[in-house]
Amino acid sequence: MAPPTPRNSGRLLDFRSDTVTRPTDAMRHAAFEAEVGDDVYGEDPTVNRLQEYAAKFMGKEAALLVPTGTMGNLSAVLAHCPERGTEVLLGDNCHIYNYEGGGISALGGLAFHVLHNEPNGEILLENLQAAIRPDDAHCSRTGLVCLESSHNRCGGTVLTLEYMATVKKWADSVGIPVHLDGARVFNAAEALGVSVGSIAAHVTSIQFCLSKGMGAPIGSMVAGPKDFIARVRKYRKMLGGGMRQAGIIAAPGMVALKETLTQLPKDHANAKNLAEGLAKLPLVSINLDTVETNIIIFQLKPGAPDKAVFLRNLRERHGVLMSGFLNGVRAVTHFDVTAEDCKYALLAVEECLQLGQVHINGEMNGKAKKELHQNVNGSLKGYE
């Protein structure tokens, strides 16, 4: 039997990341109409309005627009730790350590002091306390603590306000600032049922993305004390992030902050429903306790097809894109996929897993194989 035609005349359902969203019509219009100036001179009015709005949103003195989250984290860490050789305490599963090219070391001469992340994304306070270097000529100076929420590699888990408050109180007592990689902090706030300012209140500085789950095509923000943001601006320029008429980037970002956050509850509900459906499949292993936001990480059990084969079949047979992630598969919901899309994706996963069993267990007889395709593809038909 021929593979089912991907739904919507070949439209791909992309669950690889919430960075794949397309800007809304309102964002495109805002970019087209944006009032611009030279932001390197601080003269782009749209950028200035976005920075003022973001700072107020986070409850911080100032904020700065940067092209990417990686540049935002890097420039923030460098601004906190200008002395080469300084140690940065951070989790072994955090984004800064795993996915940002070792920038704080390569470009800042800083040392990663990596500590274990618990399954919920926390770094135990006792581990942080034990990692502080003594005031000794033989030792590096401990200069910064980095946290992440929601936590990507931990499956989108969220740090509690109680935990963050405890870490901040301790860090203050030893004179160390706390930086939050809050790329998806709006998802974290939605999961906790609090404002993002309530989260940002427990850190010295925060980086958050306008292009993850919020629909903006580009841009991240760094927020913190005014003198700190002045240093971040210098490092942004040093890293090649000084932009001229950047209002065309800032304008969609403002739309994202004002108009698209209402979508996040739907994204979380879709993720929860998809995860619960996956948990019912016999060849899938998933920890539902970690599905707190819009990220789903699941593993294929023995007897399932090879992960690469599974992902290829998912795309080629059904137009569904997911990504290999750690020892499993990651799916991320966002406003370009609907509840119906998630139902279709679940059925597509089931079909690809069953198809793998056919090949693993040997060829089924013609009648049984035909019934398998009819049963699963019949379920998929309504979503094509």
Sequence and secondary structure as in RCSB ss.txt:
>XXXX:A:sequence
MAPPTPRNSGRLLDFRSDTVTRPTDAMRHAAFEAEVGDDVYGEDPTVNRLQEYAAKFMGKEAALLVPTGTMGNLS
AVLAHCPERGTEVLLGDNCHIYNYEGGGISALGGLAFHVLHNEPNGEILLENLQAAIRPDDAHCSRTGLVCLESS
HNRCGGTVLTLEYMATVKKWADSVGIPVHLDGARVFNAAEALGVSVGSIAAHVTSIQFCLSKGMGAPIGSMVAGP
KDFIARVRKYRKMLGGGMRQAGIIAAPGMVALKETLTQLPKDHANAKNLAEGLAKLPLVSINLDTVETNIIIFQL
KPGAPDKAVFLRNLRERHGVLMSGFLNGVRAVTHFDVTAEDCKYALLAVEECLQLGQVHINGEMNGKAKKELHQN
VNGSLKGYE
>XXXX:A:secstr
      HHHH  EE S TT     HHHHHHHHH     GGGT  HHHHHHHHHHHHHHT SEEEEES HHHHHHH
HHHHH  STT EEEEETT HHHHSSTTHHHHTT  EEEEE   TTS   HHHHHHH   S TTS  EEEEEEESS
BTTTTSB   HHHHHHHHHHHHHTT  EEEE TTHHHHHHHHTS HHHHHTTSSEEEEESSSSS  SS EEEEE 
HHHHHHHHHHHHHTT   SSTHHHHHHHHHIIIIIGGGHHHHHHHHHHHHHHHHTSTTEE  GGG SSSEEEEEE
 TTS  HHHHHHHHHHHH EE EEETTEEEEE  TTS HHHHHHHHHHHHHHHHHHHHHHS    HHHHHHHHHH
HHHHHHTT 
